[in-house]
Amino acid sequence: MSAILENQSATAVNTVLSDMSVYNHEQVVFCQDKATGLKAIIAVHNTVCGPALGGTRMWNYTSEADAVTDVLRLSRGMTYKNALAGLNLGGGKAVIIGDSKTQKNEALFRRFGKFVDSLSGKYITAEDVGISPQDMTWVNMETNHVAGLPGKSGDPSPVTAFGVYMGIKACAKQQFGSDSLAGKKVAVQGVGHVGEYLVKHLTAEGAKVYITDINEELLKRVATTYKAEVVGLNDIYDLDMDIYAPCALGATINDDTLSRLKCSIIAGAANNQLKQEDKHGKIVMEKGLIYAPDFMINAGGVINCYAEVANLSAEWAMAKAEDIYNTTTNILKRSKDQNIPTYAIANQMAEERIEALGRIRMTM
């Protein structure tokens, strides 16, 4: 039996190390505590530009392998997001495996905080899916390496949504000749914190907004508050719409949905929207759709957290988020001029900054 377990363990380790090599990660930390029930993974992708900052997500993953895949992809995305936004931060992410509705408690988050603290500032955590400001307050009891705390920069959702809104306007300017969204039909998939703030911006400008979400109570409230139209979870892909704004989980741009989407623009807050970057990014371009790279357009949240870490003002954070309009415009222009998918252009721009800062480090 021990030989079988040893072989299984060796296989699992080899798989993780192989995946780390593919994504070029620096470090992955597996966290387990029987007393609190904590099972978590912290992935530090790159620290060339600075300490790795990225939120903690609590999700009831189907398998631990799915959790590993998610944290590796998300942490890599944070490296590119932070670099492209011009922040002095690297990229990291953490996931806690569990049900955020039933398994949260102070002890679990404080134990997680101890694991974060063990990295001595190499990783700075913040809120993500399934995590509340209270949860981060508990984490902060055991480590100072936390951003987005109540009473400081706070909930990053408004800044994230504002950046997405500005990115959508830049895409509209490219696709329609005007950045006005009045009368445009926009489908927002997911109306949690970021999605709801985005709906607020869109409806205030006069857009016709369709919404969907797994939380029916939330869906009804947002629909009533902003006079948005509710559609089914799967029906959203078949709408006659101008703009599709995915603001829930990733991989919604895939073989199935690309054969159904009738929009001209894909621009939303969700991470890892392209199920397969190289394949689906190319198909989007070939179809004549504008795709706003997710880690570019949703950078407002990390901008907000960086403002807290670097002692910058809330006004600075909003101005930086507004500049996502210009970053989007530059990426769309380079994509058109070079006939390269927008995600690849965004990757290039992030890598250029990481390489430049890496050269500076080597000369210090």
Secondary structure as GFF3:
##gff-version 3
##sequence-region A 1 364
A	DSSP	alpha_helix	2	23	.	.	.	ID=ss1
A	DSSP	beta_strand	27	33	.	.	.	ID=ss2
A	DSSP	beta_strand	38	46	.	.	.	ID=ss3
A	DSSP	beta_strand	52	53	.	.	.	ID=ss4
A	DSSP	beta_strand	56	59	.	.	.	ID=ss5
A	DSSP	alpha_helix	64	84	.	.	.	ID=ss6
A	DSSP	beta_strand	90	97	.	.	.	ID=ss7
A	DSSP	alpha_helix	106	117	.	.	.	ID=ss8
A	DSSP	beta_strand	123	124	.	.	.	ID=ss9
A	DSSP	alpha_helix	133	140	.	.	.	ID=ss10
A	DSSP	alpha_helix	157	176	.	.	.	ID=ss11
A	DSSP	beta_strand	185	189	.	.	.	ID=ss12
A	DSSP	alpha_helix	193	204	.	.	.	ID=ss13
A	DSSP	beta_strand	208	212	.	.	.	ID=ss14
A	DSSP	alpha_helix	216	226	.	.	.	ID=ss15
A	DSSP	beta_strand	229	230	.	.	.	ID=ss16
A	DSSP	three_ten_helix	235	238	.	.	.	ID=ss17
A	DSSP	beta_strand	243	246	.	.	.	ID=ss18
A	DSSP	alpha_helix	255	258	.	.	.	ID=ss19
A	DSSP	beta_strand	265	266	.	.	.	ID=ss20
A	DSSP	alpha_helix	277	286	.	.	.	ID=ss21
A	DSSP	beta_strand	290	291	.	.	.	ID=ss22
A	DSSP	alpha_helix	294	297	.	.	.	ID=ss23
A	DSSP	alpha_helix	300	309	.	.	.	ID=ss24
A	DSSP	alpha_helix	314	322	.	.	.	ID=ss25
A	DSSP	alpha_helix	324	338	.	.	.	ID=ss26
A	DSSP	alpha_helix	342	362	.	.	.	ID=ss27
###
